[in-house]
Amino acid sequence: MTEPVGRFDHIGIAVHSIAKARVFFEQALGAEHRRTGLHSSGDFRIAIFDLHDFCIELLEPVNPDGFLAKFLEKRGEGIHHITLQTPNLPSKVAQLEAKGVRVVDKSFDNPDAVDAFISPKSAHGILIQLGQTLGPLNNPPYWQGKEP
């Protein structure tokens, strides 16, 4: 049996407007807004919500020519990606690639953002982010155990 690549961390949802979507996630679902900020690329804004330790990440385009704006234009609002907490990411990526899995946008050099993405072409239409660094809720990675 193959060892799991990681554990579920969060879901990313593409929206046209965080302000409009926030109403649903807070009022209908009871999610707690943690923070909103501009992604370091400057292409999109991120809002983080906590639903009983389940992280929902809303993504709103800022750059009309960026990937997120193009995603929304083509597919509309909805699930953009799922993220798995993944220890030893460079090694796991090498194992995946050896199995023929297409891994894109690998970032191993920035200690604040060690991640990579499994292409939807390899994952039956789902963009899967693999992340070794601290997740959006700032909960420690599962392989480090729970804080007291």
C-alpha positions in Angstrom: 0.0 0.0 0.0 1.2 3.5 -0.9 1.9 5.9 2.0 -0.5 8.9 2.0 1.1 12.0 0.5 -0.3 14.1 3.3 -3.4 15.1 5.2 -6.2 17.5 4.2 -5.5 21.1 5.3 -7.9 23.5 3.5 -10.1 24.2 0.5 -9.6 27.2 -1.7 -12.7 28.7 -3.3 -12.6 31.2 -6.1 -15.1 34.0 -5.7 -15.8 37.3 -7.6 -16.1 39.2 -4.3 -14.9 38.2 -0.8 -17.3 40.7 0.7 -20.3 39.1 -0.9 -19.2 35.5 -0.3 -18.3 36.3 3.3 -21.9 36.9 4.2 -22.8 33.3 3.3 -19.8 31.7 5.0 -20.3 33.6 8.2 -24.1 33.9 8.5 -25.2 30.6 6.9 -22.4 28.4 7.9 -21.1 30.1 11.1 -17.5 30.3 9.9 -15.2 32.7 11.8 -13.3 35.2 9.7 -9.6 35.0 10.7 -8.0 37.5 8.3 -8.0 38.9 4.8 -4.9 40.0 2.9 -3.3 40.4 -0.5 -1.3 37.4 -1.8 2.4 38.2 -2.2 2.0 37.9 -6.0 -0.4 40.9 -5.9 -2.8 39.0 -8.2 -5.4 38.0 -5.7 -6.8 38.6 -2.2 -7.2 35.8 0.3 -9.7 35.6 3.2 -9.3 32.8 5.8 -12.3 31.4 7.6 -12.3 28.8 10.4 -15.2 26.4 10.6 -14.4 24.3 13.7 -10.7 23.8 12.6 -11.8 23.3 9.0 -10.2 26.1 6.9 -12.0 27.8 4.1 -9.8 30.0 1.9 -11.7 32.5 -0.3 -9.7 33.7 -3.3 -10.7 37.0 -5.1 -8.9 38.2 -8.2 -7.2 41.6 -8.2 -5.3 41.3 -11.5 -7.8 41.0 -14.3 -5.2 39.2 -16.4 -4.2 36.8 -13.6 -4.9 33.1 -13.4 -7.7 33.5 -10.9 -9.6 36.0 -13.1 -9.2 33.6 -16.0 -10.4 30.7 -13.8 -13.5 32.6 -12.8 -14.2 33.6 -16.4 -13.9 30.1 -17.6 -15.5 28.1 -14.8 -17.3 30.6 -12.5 -17.2 30.6 -8.7 -16.4 27.4 -6.9 -13.7 25.1 -5.7 -10.3 26.2 -7.0 -8.1 23.8 -5.1 -7.7 21.5 -2.1 -4.5 21.6 0.0 -2.8 18.7 1.7 -0.2 19.2 4.5 2.8 17.3 3.1 5.9 16.6 5.1 9.2 16.2 3.2 7.7 17.9 0.2 10.7 17.7 -2.2 11.0 14.0 -1.6 7.2 13.4 -2.0 7.2 15.4 -5.2 10.0 13.3 -6.6 8.1 10.1 -5.7 5.0 11.5 -7.4 6.8 12.5 -10.5 8.5 9.0 -10.7 4.9 7.6 -10.9 4.1 9.9 -13.8 2.2 12.5 -11.8 2.5 16.0 -13.3 3.6 18.4 -10.5 3.8 22.2 -11.4 4.7 25.4 -9.7 7.2 23.9 -7.3 8.5 26.3 -4.7 11.1 24.8 -2.3 13.4 27.8 -1.8 11.1 30.1 0.2 10.9 28.7 3.8 7.6 30.6 4.3 5.9 29.0 1.3 7.2 25.5 0.5 4.5 24.1 -1.8 3.8 22.5 -5.2 0.7 21.7 -7.2 -0.5 18.5 -8.7 -1.9 19.4 -12.1 -5.6 18.8 -12.7 -4.6 16.8 -15.7 -3.1 14.2 -13.4 -5.7 14.5 -10.6 -9.0 14.0 -12.5 -9.8 17.7 -12.8 -8.8 18.7 -9.3 -5.9 21.2 -8.6 -4.2 19.8 -5.5 -1.8 22.0 -3.6 0.9 20.2 -1.5 2.2 22.4 1.4 4.9 21.7 3.8 4.7 25.0 5.7 2.2 26.2 8.3 -1.4 26.1 7.1 -3.7 29.1 6.9 -5.2 28.6 10.4 -1.7 28.6 11.8 -2.2 25.1 13.2 1.0 23.1 13.4 1.5 20.5 10.7 0.1 17.2 11.7 3.5 15.5 11.7 4.6 17.9 14.5 1.8 17.0 16.8 -0.7 19.1 18.7 0.4 22.1 20.8 -0.5 21.8 24.5 
